[in-house]
Every structure is written in structure tokens, then in C-alpha cells.
Amino acid sequence: MPAISRRALDLGTENAFVVLAEVNALIRQGKDIISFCIGQPDFHTPVNIQDAAVKAIREGRHGYTPSAGINELREAVARNVGRSRGLAVEPGDVVVAAGAKPFIGYTVLSTTDFGAGDEVIYPNPGFPIYDSQIRTNGAVPVPISLRESRAFNFDPNELEDRITPKTKLLILNSPHNPTGGVIPRTEMEAIAEILRRHEQIWVFADEIYGRLVYDGEFCSIASLPDMQERTIIADGWSKTWAMTGWRLGFAVNRRLAPSFTTWITNTESCASHISQWAGVEALDGSQDDAQRMRDIFFERRNLIVRLLNQVPGVTCQSPGGAFYVWPNVTEACALIGARDSEEFRVRLLNDAGVAVLADIHFGPRVAGEGQHIRFSYAASNEAIERGVERMADFIRRNTVARASAA
Ligand SMILES: Cc1ncc(COP(=O)(O)O)c(C=O)c1O
């Protein structure tokens, strides 16, 4: 039998998809599950964007496009990114792909050499694809710990300690998946200050949740002095305009745009032509629906944080952005006799029908930081109320059972 490569067998994945399969299996068995697993808006794509896609199909705009994307879209992205981040961006700096996600791999491929010992620093916990793309492309993963005491930011001194002459890339993600944390301007300035002393380091700024900031301001590291040239801004349509399945995202960096374009020619050829016209409308058309969705997320954040803080053994910070909360369940685990957050998650799913992800789905647990789970609040107020009530009830029932058994 022909062998499967070690690289393929070792390739990491998004464990959210694994948990989702578990959840779907329970739903198929007729179980009533309230799910907080999915990292995508629970809204329809705005109608004006849908209409632009239908129009593109009817007008025959459904063939291949240039690998970097259609000019109209690159121009719209350049205007939009320039305006929102206060930068001078040319359409030629912009490359469009099937989501922001492919640029994670293209960036590792374009900034490190396989097996050369090139190091990439990235947040832990973090989006699991950072780790899997770093490893599979033969670079050295260097996780940096996010701390609850710092509102889920890393300590810039720890960054300084991790940098070596081999460090080629730093990945930042603000607002952050899974914690919802936002890197404040002062922290971003401290990071930029360190990077100025290390000319060899690129920055991948994953800004996919950049429009979903509820407290304070969104700060792109590219907008700080000397940072634009070395920063790859990655963003897209998935979260802001509820377009996850349209598969459309972009990266902005003048020097790397030609490399990204060549990677795309070698892989997907181009992003969906139809989605690209929809993307133009999303950027240039009415923003009313995007604003409405953001306002709803903001309300839900306040609701879920308030409710989770009433659950026995749970404390939950109010994260500044995205649509995730990252409650600390260390005490709740102790109350119900769960070894860790993963056992807590499995029991919560099977006993109470509430589906969440555990911290270990986003990287190894950080020593001294306790146990966490992730809720995506891309769910209705009613689901949030019922889901959190079920969790509180689950903890109470299991605490009582232990107490009476003792
Ligand atoms: C941090 C982060 N980056 C990138 C992505 C990928 O987004 P896209 O749908 O644009 O590929 C996600 C999606 O969940 C994400 O959470």
C-alpha cells in the first residue's frame, strides 16, 4: 500500500470541527443541544450583497479572475483599509483569496524557509491554524502566553525574551479568538517598540474581527510608525458581513503581494469571482446591516458576561471584541469533581446539552492560568439565557451529588 506522508498525518486541525461532529451526532440522536461552538455570525448575508452576487452571475461574471483578485475589489479594499487604519494603501498592495485563513499559510511560506530553524511567535491560546501552518511548513513554533491578569494580552517583556536572530514572524490577533481580548494601543506601541529593534521580523496582523470592537478603539499595528512595511494585514468579509461560506478574504502588504499572488496561482487560482463582486458591494454599499449585527453582538456580550458571572464557580471577564467569551471555570471544575476543562466540557455536553469548546482546543493550557472554556455568542439571546441557565443547573446538581455522596 502506498504510504501517506508524515506531514499529512501530523497536520493539525481546528478541533472546533471535531467537537462540531460530536454535537451533530448527538443532535441526530434526537438530543436537545444548545450550541456555542461555532465561530460564525448567525445572520443572513445582507440582501444588497446577495443581490450583487446574483447580478454578477446573471451578467456572466463567473469565470477565472486574476489571481490577486479583480481590480474593482482591490481598489475597494485599498480605500477601505486606508480609511479604517489611516494608511496609504495602493490596490497593488492588496491580494484577495478564499478567506483570510489561506494567508496564514502563505505568510509562513513567504517569510520562513523549511527546516532552516526559522521561528514564528504566536499567541497561546490562539487560532489553531497558526500552530498547524507553522509546523507543517517546517518553521519552529514559539507560543507566547496570554494572561488573564492582562485582559488576555501577552506581556511585552515575554515577547522580548522569546525573540532570537532566528525569529522571522510574529502573529498578532486582535480582537482575539478565542478570548475576545483586544490589544490596546499602549500595548501595541510597546510591541512596535520592541520590533523596531529587530528588523528581521515580519508581523502577521490577523484583523478579521477588527470591526467587532465594543470597548475602546481598534488599533492596527500597521498604523504605528515604521510598521506598515513589515506588517501583513489580514482581514475579510466572513465576520463583519456574515459571509463565512462565500470564502473571501484579503491581505495587504506591498512587498509580499507578488508572492501571495504566486501562491494563489499555485493553489486556488483565484477567489470565487461571484464572491468578489459581492465583496465590492459589502465594502462600498450600505453599512446599516453590518452595524446592526455589531450592535446585536455588543448586547449579547453584555448579556452572556452578566449571566456567566452568576454561575457557581465561574468568573468571566468582559472581552473587548469579536464574539467570544472565555470564562474561567477552574472553581466550577473543582465543584463538580472534573479533572479539567475538557472533562467539564464533555460532561456539560452530555449531561446538560450545552456545547462549548475547551481551552485545549486552542493550544496547550498555560501553566498557572487555570481552566477555561470558550462560548461563541453568535447565538440568540434566548439560547444564551437557556444555555447559561442549563450550565448553572448542571453545576448545582453535580455539586449537590458530590456533597451528599461524601
Ligand atoms: C482568528 C481567525 N483568523 C482567521 C479566520 C479565518 O477567517 P476566514 O473565514 O476569512 O478564512 C478565523 C475564523 O474563524 C479566525 O477566528
The ligand as a Tripos MOL2 file, in Angstrom:
@<TRIPOS>MOLECULE
LIG
   16    16     1     0     0
SMALL
NO_CHARGES

@<TRIPOS>ATOM
      1 C1         -8.5560   34.4050   14.2620 C.3       1 LIG1
      2 C2         -9.1130   33.9930   12.9520 C.ar      1 LIG1
      3 N1         -8.4160   34.2450   11.8380 N.ar      1 LIG1
      4 C3         -8.8690   33.8770   10.6320 C.ar      1 LIG1
      5 C4        -10.0720   33.2320   10.4910 C.ar      1 LIG1
      6 C5        -10.5000   32.7960    9.1180 C.3       1 LIG1
      7 O1        -11.4610   33.6030    8.5590 O.3       1 LIG1
      8 P1        -11.9010   33.4060    7.0430 P.3       1 LIG1
      9 O2        -13.3020   32.8910    7.0700 O.co2     1 LIG1
     10 O3        -11.8080   34.7870    6.4390 O.co2     1 LIG1
     11 O4        -10.9670   32.4730    6.3740 O.co2     1 LIG1
     12 C6        -10.8490   32.9530   11.6300 C.ar      1 LIG1
     13 C7        -12.1070   32.2040   11.5070 C.2       1 LIG1
     14 O5        -12.6450   31.6380   12.4190 O.2       1 LIG1
     15 C8        -10.3570   33.3530   12.8900 C.ar      1 LIG1
     16 O6        -11.0400   33.1130   14.0140 O.3       1 LIG1
@<TRIPOS>BOND
     1     1     2 1
     2     2     3 ar
     3     2    15 ar
     4     3     4 ar
     5     4     5 ar
     6     5     6 1
     7     5    12 ar
     8     6     7 1
     9     7     8 1
    10     8     9 2
    11     8    10 1
    12     8    11 1
    13    12    13 1
    14    12    15 ar
    15    13    14 2
    16    15    16 1
@<TRIPOS>SUBSTRUCTURE
     1 LIG1         1 GROUP 0 **** ****
